[in-house]
């Protein structure tokens, strides 16, 4: 190694400094480019594979930060070969040090993405009874966002504290950390409250990813849980965005808290002369004809009797809320059509009775 350094020093003595520096930079660029292309080619090769593999995921996320980190490492090794004054060498070293910190943080964030990719593959939300998967993915999403924010914060701190002046300011701030902590606590109490609420939701889980909620009279699914807010995907593709502490402080409906199974109801109002046994047989026949019904609950009952109509409730079960909604519409439409075609006299009527004298009077007035 010493012989190589002495040889390079001799070679650099035979040419102008700017030519030598340009040659060193070109060699560093070429070596770095070769390393970068090898990594990217390997990543693109595994990217085209079907299905999931850990190597494919690792190369997908780690190839970009490594394609920056390794060439930067090569350039750092070749800095001592440059013929520059001490001031410029110090500036380059400091720039490379900051670049190392930023790229390494980028690498750590992508390591988190690799872990998330593996867990997402292991726990799919596509199955009907996905309570366990939703619990794990809710915690995963929050923890990932927390660690990404934590890494970014540490990266900014590391870059700032790499300067001597900032280290002195930091030491001065640490001496007044008691008073500063109180001031910051008052100023950021809402943000801290949201962060603590996020931890509480992630681990006590009143809501989870893909839960079906009724919030502010809106029905939708939990699409995203961040450190500060929750995104609810409403049935008509609108997004309702709520602060995360809303779900700690205010009541809301969670239709899939313990299970995705749900009961659906249909109310129909008919005349008193409706043949209930025939209607019940039709209801069971309709349920057996559709895959929306999970074959657990099927009940049809008269739940109220009013002056002019009776209230018939059809109760049925489905594996999730989306199927339950479609099943309710299917049963409602077909039962109404069945009554209209087969028992039109059983549709709701408005009855009126008159005495003979009253009827004669009405005829005369007409």
C-alpha positions in Angstrom: 0.0 0.0 0.0 2.9 2.4 0.8 4.6 1.5 -2.5 1.3 2.3 -4.3 1.0 5.7 -2.5 4.6 6.6 -3.3 4.1 5.6 -6.9 0.9 7.8 -7.2 2.7 10.7 -5.6 5.5 10.4 -8.2 2.9 10.2 -11.0 1.1 13.3 -9.7 4.3 15.2 -9.7 4.7 14.9 -13.5 1.4 16.7 -14.3 -0.4 19.9 -13.3 -2.6 19.7 -10.2 -5.8 20.4 -12.0 -5.1 17.5 -14.5 -4.3 15.1 -11.7 -7.4 16.1 -9.7 -9.6 15.7 -12.8 -8.1 12.2 -13.4 -8.8 11.2 -9.8 -12.4 12.4 -10.0 -12.9 10.6 -13.3 -11.6 7.3 -11.8 -13.8 7.7 -8.8 -16.8 8.4 -11.0 -16.1 5.4 -13.3 -15.7 3.0 -10.3 -18.7 4.4 -8.6 -20.8 4.2 -11.8 -19.8 0.5 -12.3 -20.8 -0.4 -8.8 -24.1 1.5 -9.1 -25.0 -0.2 -12.5 -24.2 -3.7 -11.0 -26.5 -3.1 -8.1 -29.3 -1.6 -10.2 -29.0 -4.4 -12.8 -29.3 -7.0 -10.0 -32.3 -5.1 -8.6 -34.0 -5.0 -12.0 -33.4 -8.7 -12.6 -35.2 -9.8 -9.4 -37.8 -7.1 -10.0 -39.2 -9.0 -13.0 -39.7 -12.2 -11.0 -43.2 -13.3 -10.3 -44.5 -13.5 -6.7 -42.7 -12.3 -3.5 -39.2 -13.1 -2.4 -37.1 -11.5 0.3 -34.2 -11.0 -2.0 -36.4 -9.3 -4.6 -37.8 -7.0 -1.9 -34.4 -6.3 -0.5 -32.9 -5.4 -3.8 -36.0 -3.4 -4.7 -35.6 -1.1 -1.7 -31.9 -1.3 -0.9 -30.5 -0.9 -4.5 -31.1 2.8 -4.7 -29.4 3.8 -1.4 -26.6 1.4 -2.0 -26.0 2.7 -5.5 -25.4 6.1 -3.8 -23.6 4.9 -0.7 -20.9 2.7 -2.3 -19.8 5.3 -5.0 -19.7 7.8 -2.2 -17.5 5.5 -0.2 -15.1 5.1 -3.2 -14.9 8.8 -3.6 -14.1 9.2 0.1 -11.2 6.8 -0.2 -9.8 8.8 -3.1 -10.0 12.3 -1.5 -6.4 12.0 0.0 -5.1 11.6 -3.5 -6.3 15.1 -4.5 -3.8 17.8 -4.8 -5.7 20.6 -3.0 -5.1 23.0 -0.2 -6.2 22.1 3.3 -9.2 24.4 3.2 -10.7 22.8 0.1 -9.9 19.3 1.5 -11.8 20.1 4.7 -14.8 21.4 2.7 -14.9 18.3 0.6 -14.5 16.0 3.7 -17.4 17.8 5.5 -19.6 17.6 2.4 -18.9 13.9 2.1 -19.6 13.4 5.8 -23.0 15.1 5.5 -23.8 13.1 2.4 -22.9 9.9 4.2 -25.3 10.7 7.0 -28.2 11.5 4.6 -27.7 8.5 2.4 -27.3 6.2 5.4 -30.6 7.5 6.8 -32.2 6.8 3.4 -30.8 3.3 3.6 -32.3 2.7 7.1 -35.7 3.9 5.9 -35.6 1.4 3.1 -34.6 -1.3 5.5 -37.9 -0.5 7.3 -39.7 -0.7 4.0 -38.2 -4.2 3.4 -39.5 -5.4 6.8 -43.0 -3.9 6.0 -43.0 -5.5 2.6 -42.4 -8.9 4.2 -45.1 -8.5 6.8 -47.6 -7.2 4.2 -47.0 -10.4 2.2 -47.4 -12.6 5.2 -50.6 -11.0 6.4 -53.1 -10.3 3.6 -56.3 -8.3 4.0 -58.0 -10.1 1.1 -59.6 -12.8 3.2 -63.0 -12.3 4.7 -62.1 -12.9 8.4 -59.0 -10.7 8.5 -59.2 -9.4 12.1 -55.7 -10.7 13.0 -54.2 -9.2 9.9 -55.8 -5.8 10.4 -54.5 -5.7 14.0 -51.0 -6.4 12.9 -51.0 -4.1 10.0 -52.4 -1.2 12.0 -49.5 -1.5 14.5 -47.1 -1.9 11.6 -48.2 1.2 9.8 -48.0 3.4 12.9 -44.7 2.0 14.1 -43.2 2.5 10.6 -44.3 6.1 10.4 -42.9 6.7 13.9 -39.5 5.2 13.1 -39.2 7.0 9.8 -40.0 10.3 11.5 -37.5 9.4 14.3 -34.7 8.6 11.7 -35.3 11.9 9.9 -35.1 13.8 13.1 -31.9 12.1 14.1 -30.5 12.8 10.6 -31.2 16.5 10.9 -29.7 16.5 14.4 -26.5 14.6 13.2 -26.0 17.0 10.2 -26.4 20.1 12.4 -24.2 18.8 15.2 -21.5 17.9 12.7 -20.7 21.7 12.8 -18.7 23.0 15.7 -20.9 26.1 16.1 -24.1 24.0 16.4 -22.5 21.7 19.0 -21.8 24.8 21.2 -25.4 26.0 20.7 -26.7 22.5 21.6 -24.6 22.4 24.7 -26.0 25.7 25.8 -29.5 24.5 25.1 -29.0 21.4 27.3 -28.1 23.6 30.3 -31.6 25.1 30.1 -33.5 21.9 29.2 -35.8 22.1 32.2 -37.3 25.5 31.4 -37.1 24.8 27.6 -38.9 21.5 28.1 -41.8 23.2 29.9 -42.1 25.9 27.2 -42.0 23.3 24.4 -44.5 21.1 26.3 -47.0 24.0 26.4 -46.4 25.0 22.8 -46.7 21.5 21.4 -49.2 20.0 23.7 -51.7 19.3 20.9 -49.0 17.6 18.7 -47.8 15.6 21.7 -51.4 14.7 22.5 -51.9 13.4 18.9 -48.7 11.4 19.1 -49.8 9.8 22.4 -53.2 9.1 21.0 -51.5 7.4 18.0 -49.6 5.1 20.4 -52.8 4.4 22.2 -54.7 3.5 19.0 -51.9 1.4 17.7 -51.8 -0.8 20.7 -55.3 -0.7 22.2 -56.8 -0.6 18.7 -60.3 0.9 18.9 -59.8 1.1 15.2 -57.7 -0.8 12.7 -56.8 -0.6 9.1 -59.8 -1.7 6.9 -62.2 -1.4 9.8 -65.7 -0.3 8.8 -66.8 2.8 10.8 -69.7 5.2 11.0 -68.2 8.6 11.9 -70.0 12.0 11.7 -72.9 10.2 10.0 -70.6 8.9 7.3 -70.0 5.2 6.5 -66.5 4.1 5.3 -63.4 2.1 5.8 -60.2 3.1 7.6 -57.7 3.6 4.8 -54.7 5.1 6.6 -53.6 5.8 10.2 -50.7 8.3 10.5 -49.0 9.9 13.5 -51.5 12.8 13.5 -54.7 11.9 11.6 -56.9 9.1 10.3 -58.1 8.8 6.7 -61.6 7.3 6.3 -62.5 6.0 2.7 -66.2 6.8 2.4 -68.4 4.5 0.2 -68.7 7.2 -2.5 -64.9 7.5 -2.7 -64.7 10.7 -0.7 -62.1 10.9 2.1 -63.0 12.0 5.6 -59.8 13.1 7.4 -60.0 13.3 11.2 -57.4 14.1 13.9 -56.2 10.9 15.5 -57.3 12.0 19.0 -60.9 12.2 17.7 -61.1 8.4 18.2 -60.0 8.7 21.8 -62.3 11.6 22.8 -65.5 11.1 20.8 -67.9 8.2 20.3 -68.2 6.4 16.9 -69.5 3.1 15.5 -67.0 0.3 14.6 -68.9 -2.5 12.7 -65.8 -4.8 12.6 -64.3 -4.4 16.0 -64.3 -8.1 16.9 -65.3 -9.7 13.7 -66.1 -8.8 10.1 -69.4 -10.7 10.3 -72.4 -8.5 10.3 -76.2 -8.7 10.3 -78.3 -6.8 7.8 -82.0 -5.9 8.1 -84.7 -5.0 5.6 -88.1 -3.5 6.6 -91.1 -4.0 4.4 -94.6 -2.5 5.1 -97.6 -4.5 3.8 -101.3 -4.9 4.3 -102.6 -7.2 7.0 -103.7 -9.8 4.5 -100.1 -10.7 3.4 -99.5 -14.5 3.6 -96.5 -14.6 5.9 -95.6 -18.3 5.3 -95.4 -17.8 1.6 -93.3 -14.7 2.0 -91.0 -16.5 4.4 -90.5 -19.3 1.8 -89.6 -16.8 -0.8 -87.2 -15.1 1.5 -85.3 -18.4 2.2 -85.3 -19.2 -1.5 -83.8 -15.8 -2.4 -81.1 -16.3 0.2 -80.1 -19.7 -1.1 -79.7 -18.3 -4.6 -77.1 -15.7 -3.7 -73.4 -16.1 -2.6 -73.8 -12.9 -0.6 -75.4 -14.8 2.3 -73.1 -16.7 4.6 -75.8 -19.2 5.6 -75.7 -18.3 9.3 -78.8 -16.1 10.1 -82.1 -15.9 8.2 -85.2 -14.7 10.0 -88.4 -12.9 8.8 -90.8 -11.6 11.5 -93.6 -9.1 12.0 -92.0 -6.5 14.3 -94.8 -4.0 14.4 -98.6 -3.6 13.6 -99.8 -0.1 12.8 -103.3 1.3 12.0 -103.0 0.6 8.2 -99.9 -1.6 7.7 -97.8 -4.2 9.4 -94.0 -4.0 9.6 -92.1 -7.0 8.4 -88.4 -7.3 9.3 -86.1 -9.6 7.3 -82.9 -10.3 9.2 -79.9 -11.9 7.4 -76.1 -12.3 7.9 -73.1 -11.7 5.7 -69.4 -12.2 6.0 -68.6 -8.4 5.8 -70.4 -5.1 5.7 -70.0 -4.6 1.9 -71.7 -7.9 1.2 -74.3 -7.2 3.8 -75.3 -3.9 2.1 -75.5 -5.7 -1.3 -77.5 -8.5 0.3 -80.0 -6.1 1.8 -80.6 -4.4 -1.5 -81.0 -7.7 -3.2 -83.6 -9.0 -0.7 -85.5 -5.7 -0.6 -85.8 -5.5 -4.4 -86.9 -9.1 -4.9 -89.4 -9.2 -2.0 -91.1 -6.1 -3.2 -91.2 -7.5 -6.7 -92.6 -10.8 -5.4 -95.4 -9.1 -3.5 -96.2 -6.8 -6.4 -96.5 -9.7 -8.9 -98.2 -12.3 -6.7 -100.1 -10.4 -4.0 -100.9 -6.9 -5.3 -103.8 -6.7 -2.8 -101.3 -7.0 0.0 -99.6 -3.7 -0.9 -100.3 -0.9 1.6 -103.8 0.6 1.3 -105.6 3.6 2.6 -109.0 2.4 3.9 -112.0 4.6 4.6 -115.6 3.7 5.7 -118.7 5.8 5.3 -122.3 5.4 6.5 -125.1 5.3 3.9 -126.3 8.8 4.8 -122.8 10.2 4.6 -122.2 8.5 1.3 -125.5 9.9 -0.2 -124.5 13.3 1.0 -121.1 13.0 -0.7 -122.7 11.9 -4.0 -125.1 14.9 -4.0 -122.2 17.3 -3.3 -120.3 15.7 -6.1 
